[in-house]
């Protein structure tokens, strides 16, 4: 999660919602939905940015990722938050300057852009990069201290 004041981005928080890997899919999706509802209640964002699912080599992984992403979008919609979606290419282009950047490049640029002490994990860097992309693309719509 980021906060934006004019053109200055500040890191607020990042984390991971964990679900029980042995639970049925519906229960795991419910855990994701509930976990994100807690995050939304705790941090009170005003907008949400998510990365669009791409089709990768394993169709089963793509399907599961899409379902988890759907639960995340539902959490935002239930909280009446606007949701913006970006492709991985858009996110990488916005953060690194080239759409085919490696994960390590994204991590390093997120660290630099947010003045983080250490490198974020790959998953945290992806989420923060998506928020940075959103902030860059919609900067004129923010007011002071707006969280995304």
Residue frames relative to the residue before (quaternion, step in Angstrom):
aa qw qx qy qz dx dy dz
X 1.0000 0.0000 0.0000 0.0000 0.00 0.00 0.00
X 0.1508 -0.7852 0.5987 0.0471 3.50 -1.05 0.89
X 0.2107 -0.7116 0.6446 0.1835 3.49 -1.36 0.24
X 0.1491 -0.8024 0.5741 0.0653 3.56 -0.97 0.83
X 0.0291 -0.7541 0.6560 -0.0098 3.53 -0.97 0.99
X 0.7848 -0.1492 0.0077 0.6014 3.55 -0.14 1.38
X 0.7976 -0.2478 0.1800 0.5196 3.61 -0.49 -1.10
X 0.5725 0.5974 -0.3746 0.4183 3.60 1.27 0.08
X 0.1790 -0.7765 0.5995 0.0752 3.54 -0.80 1.10
X 0.0638 -0.7883 0.6116 0.0219 3.56 -1.02 0.83
X 0.4674 -0.6657 0.5167 0.2671 3.52 -1.03 0.89
X 0.1674 -0.7764 0.6008 0.0906 3.59 -0.95 0.90
X 0.7601 -0.2629 0.2286 0.5486 3.58 0.70 -1.06
X 0.0236 0.7482 -0.6619 -0.0393 3.51 -1.38 0.27
X 0.1056 0.7972 -0.5875 0.0899 3.54 -1.16 0.47
X 0.4103 -0.6873 0.5455 0.2482 3.51 -1.32 -0.22
X 0.2852 -0.7076 0.6197 0.1842 3.53 -1.05 0.83
X 0.1476 -0.8000 0.5780 0.0652 3.56 -0.68 1.07
X 0.1274 -0.7629 0.6286 0.0816 3.51 -1.11 0.76
X 0.5877 -0.5767 0.4419 0.3560 3.53 -1.26 0.48
X 0.3792 -0.7726 0.4688 0.1990 3.58 -0.38 1.28
X 0.6832 0.4791 -0.2842 0.4721 3.61 1.18 -0.47
X 0.5491 0.6259 -0.3895 0.3937 3.58 1.28 -0.22
X 0.6025 -0.5335 0.4340 0.4049 3.58 -1.23 0.37
X 0.6800 -0.5239 0.3322 0.3909 3.57 -1.17 0.62
X 0.6557 0.5235 -0.3287 0.4334 3.61 0.83 -0.91
X 0.6572 0.4993 -0.3073 0.4737 3.59 0.99 -0.81
X 0.6396 0.5218 -0.3229 0.4630 3.60 1.00 -0.79
X 0.6548 0.4963 -0.3115 0.4774 3.58 0.97 -0.82
X 0.6170 0.5363 -0.3313 0.4711 3.58 1.09 -0.71
X 0.6382 0.5201 -0.3199 0.4689 3.60 1.03 -0.78
X 0.6350 0.5123 -0.3232 0.4794 3.59 1.02 -0.76
X 0.6542 0.5200 -0.3031 0.4580 3.57 0.89 -0.95
X 0.6891 0.4747 -0.2786 0.4714 3.59 0.86 -0.97
X 0.6486 0.5269 -0.3186 0.4474 3.58 0.97 -0.82
X 0.6830 0.4663 -0.2851 0.4846 3.56 0.95 -0.83
X 0.5885 0.5507 -0.3703 0.4619 3.60 1.10 -0.59
X 0.6330 0.5209 -0.3214 0.4740 3.61 1.04 -0.75
X 0.6459 0.5161 -0.3133 0.4673 3.58 0.96 -0.89
X 0.6581 0.5074 -0.3065 0.4642 3.57 0.91 -0.91
X 0.6607 0.4986 -0.3066 0.4700 3.58 0.95 -0.83
X 0.6874 0.5037 -0.2821 0.4406 3.59 0.95 -0.86
X 0.8146 0.3015 -0.1243 0.4797 3.58 0.84 -0.98
X 0.2585 -0.8271 0.4680 0.1731 3.59 1.28 -0.20
X 0.0801 0.7927 -0.5985 0.0840 3.61 0.57 1.04
X 0.3517 -0.7314 0.5394 0.2246 3.56 -1.23 0.35
X 0.7689 0.1329 -0.0956 0.6181 3.58 1.30 -0.19
X 0.1981 -0.7626 0.6049 0.1154 3.54 -1.27 0.46
X 0.1187 -0.7657 0.6294 0.0596 3.55 -1.06 0.84
X 0.0209 -0.7967 0.6039 -0.0118 3.57 -0.91 0.92
X 0.4465 -0.6681 0.5267 0.2774 3.51 -1.21 0.59
X 0.4632 -0.6656 0.5097 0.2874 3.56 -1.01 0.83
X 0.5013 -0.6439 0.4894 0.3075 3.55 -1.12 0.69
X 0.1796 -0.7476 0.6284 0.1184 3.52 -1.06 0.82
X 0.4705 -0.6469 0.5097 0.3168 3.57 -1.16 0.49
X 0.0951 -0.8035 0.5859 0.0458 3.56 -0.66 1.08
X 0.7902 -0.3478 0.2267 0.4508 3.54 -1.32 -0.09
X 0.7579 0.3349 -0.1834 0.5289 3.59 0.98 -0.82
X 0.3381 -0.7744 0.4951 0.2022 3.63 -0.31 1.20
X 0.6129 0.5549 -0.3521 0.4388 3.61 1.06 -0.69
X 0.6497 0.5005 -0.3111 0.4802 3.60 0.97 -0.83
X 0.6334 0.5306 -0.3252 0.4599 3.57 0.99 -0.82
X 0.6541 0.5135 -0.3065 0.4632 3.57 0.96 -0.88
X 0.6745 0.4898 -0.2977 0.4653 3.60 0.86 -0.91
X 0.6354 0.5192 -0.3233 0.4712 3.58 0.99 -0.81
X 0.6477 0.5249 -0.3124 0.4553 3.57 0.98 -0.84
X 0.6572 0.5025 -0.3103 0.4683 3.57 1.02 -0.79
X 0.6412 0.5053 -0.3204 0.4805 3.61 1.00 -0.79
X 0.6323 0.5288 -0.3142 0.4710 3.56 1.03 -0.83
X 0.6275 0.5369 -0.3230 0.4623 3.58 1.04 -0.77
X 0.6358 0.5118 -0.3251 0.4775 3.59 1.01 -0.78
X 0.6398 0.5227 -0.3212 0.4629 3.59 1.02 -0.81
X 0.6566 0.4948 -0.3102 0.4773 3.58 0.94 -0.86
X 0.6344 0.5317 -0.3314 0.4527 3.60 0.99 -0.78
X 0.6171 0.5390 -0.3481 0.4555 3.60 1.00 -0.76
X 0.6693 0.4856 -0.2953 0.4786 3.59 0.95 -0.86
X 0.6694 0.5024 -0.3037 0.4552 3.59 0.90 -0.91
X 0.6444 0.5183 -0.3205 0.4620 3.60 0.98 -0.81
X 0.6846 0.4352 -0.2713 0.5180 3.59 1.18 -0.57
X 0.4412 -0.7285 0.4154 0.3195 3.58 1.35 0.15
X 0.3980 0.6974 -0.4875 0.3429 3.55 1.03 0.87
X 0.4639 -0.6551 0.5060 0.3156 3.58 -1.01 0.71
X 0.1966 -0.7810 0.5873 0.0804 3.56 -1.03 0.85
X 0.0948 -0.7681 0.6322 0.0374 3.56 -0.91 1.00
X 0.1986 -0.7908 0.5721 0.0884 3.56 -1.03 0.84
X 0.0830 -0.7922 0.6046 0.0003 3.53 -1.08 0.87
X 0.4432 -0.6596 0.5296 0.2967 3.56 -1.10 0.66
X 0.6384 -0.5046 0.4032 0.4185 3.58 -1.24 0.34
X 0.6170 0.5543 -0.3334 0.4482 3.57 1.06 -0.76
X 0.6566 0.5020 -0.3044 0.4735 3.60 0.93 -0.87
X 0.6573 0.5178 -0.3100 0.4514 3.57 0.93 -0.94
X 0.6897 0.4760 -0.2843 0.4657 3.59 0.81 -0.99
X 0.6290 0.5342 -0.3289 0.4591 3.58 1.01 -0.81
X 0.6839 0.5017 -0.2795 0.4499 3.56 0.93 -0.90
X 0.7576 0.4059 -0.2020 0.4696 3.56 0.92 -0.93
X 0.7909 0.3028 -0.1430 0.5123 3.59 0.87 -0.95
X 0.4906 -0.6601 0.4401 0.3603 3.57 1.09 -0.64
X 0.7602 0.1796 -0.1622 0.6029 3.54 1.30 0.03
X 0.5107 -0.7196 0.4034 0.2420 3.53 -0.91 1.00
X 0.7242 0.4001 -0.2437 0.5061 3.58 1.20 -0.29
X 0.2255 0.8009 -0.5184 0.1974 3.57 1.12 0.70
X 0.4853 -0.6424 0.5131 0.2976 3.55 -1.22 0.58
X 0.6769 -0.4995 0.3576 0.4054 3.57 -1.25 0.46
X 0.6454 0.5328 -0.3229 0.4420 3.59 0.98 -0.83
X 0.6331 0.5204 -0.3265 0.4709 3.58 1.07 -0.70
X 0.6343 0.5173 -0.3250 0.4738 3.57 1.01 -0.81
X 0.6440 0.5250 -0.3202 0.4551 3.58 0.91 -0.91
X 0.6792 0.4948 -0.2952 0.4547 3.59 0.85 -0.93
X 0.6820 0.4782 -0.3005 0.4646 3.61 0.90 -0.83
X 0.6091 0.5269 -0.3537 0.4756 3.59 1.04 -0.68
X 0.6306 0.5331 -0.3230 0.4624 3.57 0.96 -0.88
X 0.6992 0.4699 -0.2692 0.4668 3.59 0.87 -0.93
X 0.6936 0.4979 -0.2889 0.4331 3.57 0.80 -0.99
X 0.7552 0.3491 -0.1929 0.5202 3.57 1.10 -0.70
X 0.3755 -0.7549 0.4586 0.2806 3.59 1.34 0.11
X 0.2049 0.7921 -0.5387 0.2011 3.56 0.88 1.01
X 0.5525 -0.6227 0.4441 0.3312 3.57 -1.11 0.64
X 0.8006 0.0928 -0.0320 0.5911 3.57 0.99 -0.83
X 0.6239 -0.5319 0.4060 0.4037 3.54 -1.29 0.17
X 0.4187 -0.6838 0.5250 0.2855 3.59 -0.94 0.79
X 0.6041 -0.5146 0.4329 0.4277 3.58 -1.22 0.31
X 0.6775 -0.4891 0.3479 0.4251 3.58 -1.22 0.34
X 0.6728 0.4917 -0.3020 0.4631 3.62 0.91 -0.87
X 0.6548 0.4954 -0.3113 0.4785 3.60 0.95 -0.86
X 0.6398 0.5248 -0.3271 0.4563 3.59 0.97 -0.83
X 0.6359 0.5237 -0.3326 0.4590 3.61 0.98 -0.79
X 0.6805 0.4850 -0.2905 0.4662 3.59 0.89 -0.93
X 0.6731 0.4836 -0.2944 0.4758 3.58 0.92 -0.89
X 0.6192 0.5385 -0.3388 0.4603 3.58 1.06 -0.73
X 0.6297 0.5211 -0.3316 0.4711 3.58 1.02 -0.76
X 0.6492 0.5017 -0.3095 0.4807 3.61 1.01 -0.80
X 0.6298 0.5210 -0.3297 0.4724 3.60 1.02 -0.77
X 0.6282 0.5332 -0.3238 0.4651 3.58 0.96 -0.90
X 0.6593 0.5091 -0.2976 0.4665 3.57 0.91 -0.92
X 0.6638 0.5062 -0.2991 0.4621 3.58 0.92 -0.91
X 0.6631 0.4999 -0.3059 0.4657 3.58 0.97 -0.81
X 0.7200 0.4707 -0.2502 0.4442 3.55 0.96 -0.86
X 0.7923 0.2661 -0.1263 0.5343 3.56 1.11 -0.60
X 0.1985 0.8544 -0.4670 0.1118 3.57 1.22 0.43
X 0.6598 0.5277 -0.3260 0.4242 3.56 0.99 -0.72
X 0.6654 0.5176 -0.3040 0.4437 3.63 1.19 -0.29
X 0.5886 0.6014 -0.3665 0.3969 3.59 1.23 -0.05
X 0.2172 -0.7173 0.6365 0.1819 3.49 -1.25 0.48
X 0.7260 -0.4419 0.2860 0.4426 3.59 -1.20 0.35
X 0.8553 0.1599 -0.1341 0.4742 3.51 -1.01 0.93
X 0.3827 0.7390 -0.4802 0.2773 3.59 1.17 0.32
X 0.2630 -0.7910 0.5371 0.1293 3.57 -0.81 0.98
X 0.0022 -0.7854 0.6189 -0.0120 3.52 -1.10 0.83
